[in-house]
């Protein structure tokens, strides 16, 4: 488990989030792209954040990490890890994973 740290994203109550409860921290932990095509660009990170914001009504926090990390963390629980899967998430994959966990 990777803690999201203080000031993570908070789900705005009353938005019909499929994640149970009303208040959630959502963070995308990433490393900076340095011209390496295997790392996601800032627009890809922003796209994932926008997907999560739209689906769950949350303000997603982008957290700079190290060591090749690219994780999505909700309430301190890792829901996607590049290290564990060996790849970056596909479009809508994280939203789908979160929906499956609550469906």
N, C-alpha and C positions, 0 to 999 in steps of 0.2 A: 504494500500500500504506500502511495506517495501522497503526503499531505499537500493540500492546495495552498496552504498558508493563509494568513490573514488578508482580508479584503478581496477574497474570491468573488465570483459572480453570485448574485442573489436573484433567485427566481421571483418575479413580481407576482404577488398573490392575485388570484382571481383570473389568471390567463388560461385556465384549462390545461395545464401541463400534464402530460401522461406520466410524469414522475410523481409518485405519491408524495403528499405533503405540499407545503406552500413556499418553503424557503430553502434554496439550494445553492451551493457553491459549485460553479463549473469553471474549470481551468484547462487550457491547452498549454502543455509544457513542451517547449521546442528548443532547437539550437538554430543559430543564425545560418543562413545560406551564404556560402562563400564561393559561388560559381560552380558548385558540385551539383550535378543534375539529380543526384539521389536524395537531396534535401528539398523540402517543400519551400516554395517561394513565400514571400510575405503575403502575396495575394491569395495563395492557397490556404495559409493559416487564417487569414481574414475571412475567406470563404467558408471554412469550417466553423469559425466563430459565428458567422452570420446564419449558417444553417441551424446551429444550436440555439441561437437567440430567437430565430423565427419559430422553431418547433416547440421550444419550451418557455419562451418569454423571459429568458435570463440574459443578464449582461455577462458575457463570457470574458474571463480574464486571460490574457496571453502572458505566459510566464517564461522568461528566457532561462533555459536549462543548460546542461553540459553533457558531454560524453555520448553524443549521438541520440539523445532522448527525443522522443515525440510521443507524449502520452496525453490522454484525455482523462481528467479526474473529475468526478462528481461527488461532492460531500466527502472528500478524502479517500474515495474508493476509485481505484484505477479501472476504467471501463474499456480503454483501448491502449495498447502499447506496441510501438514499432519494434521494440526489442523482443517482445514475446511473439509477434506475428511475422517479423522479418520484412515488413513493408509498411507503407503509409496507408491510411484509410482511404477507401474509395469514396466518391461523392455520396452523401446520404447514408453511408455505412454506420457511422456513430449514432446518428438519429435512430436508425433502424435497430441497432443493438439496444439502445435505451428503451425503445418501444417494446422489444421482446422481453426485456427484464420485468416490465410492468404489466404486460398483456397477459 
